[in-house]
């Protein structure tokens, strides 16, 4: 009985050896790419969400957008409304742009200066308020910014900034106040 078992083991070993010899040839034959064994394709799927290979990975954004305010969830080149928001969150009241104190409403105290800063950021030296306001008008339809009727240079963010920034307008104004006191 013991002998019979031993014989089976030998037989299994022989089978395994045969399988090993056949495997590389089989896997090559199954592969549509001929000379490469199938495994190399199966083991390395490229995940489309992989942060390391995507051009919008964290590090790129930091370099392309030297800003004191990083808006969560927004990548790529900075847009005008993000830039205005950034100014509003970093500048003091007596600067070229400021909150009016009414929700997300803000006023361009010095439209030309705002345009100049936007031009510097976008590397467009010819930027002026006329072009900047054209950019703002483009946002009216998109419901990102609306013009406050009857008031010059007064606009309001109408998109859901509270969820974008995880802060309400009041909280942001308070942050700006605190920053201003620290600056003085």
Secondary structure as GFF3:
##gff-version 3
##sequence-region A 1 184
A	DSSP	alpha_helix	2	30	.	.	.	ID=ss1
A	DSSP	alpha_helix	39	43	.	.	.	ID=ss2
A	DSSP	alpha_helix	58	64	.	.	.	ID=ss3
A	DSSP	alpha_helix	80	90	.	.	.	ID=ss4
A	DSSP	beta_strand	97	99	.	.	.	ID=ss5
A	DSSP	beta_strand	105	108	.	.	.	ID=ss6
A	DSSP	alpha_helix	111	122	.	.	.	ID=ss7
A	DSSP	alpha_helix	129	142	.	.	.	ID=ss8
A	DSSP	beta_strand	145	147	.	.	.	ID=ss9
A	DSSP	beta_strand	154	157	.	.	.	ID=ss10
A	DSSP	alpha_helix	161	165	.	.	.	ID=ss11
A	DSSP	alpha_helix	169	183	.	.	.	ID=ss12
###
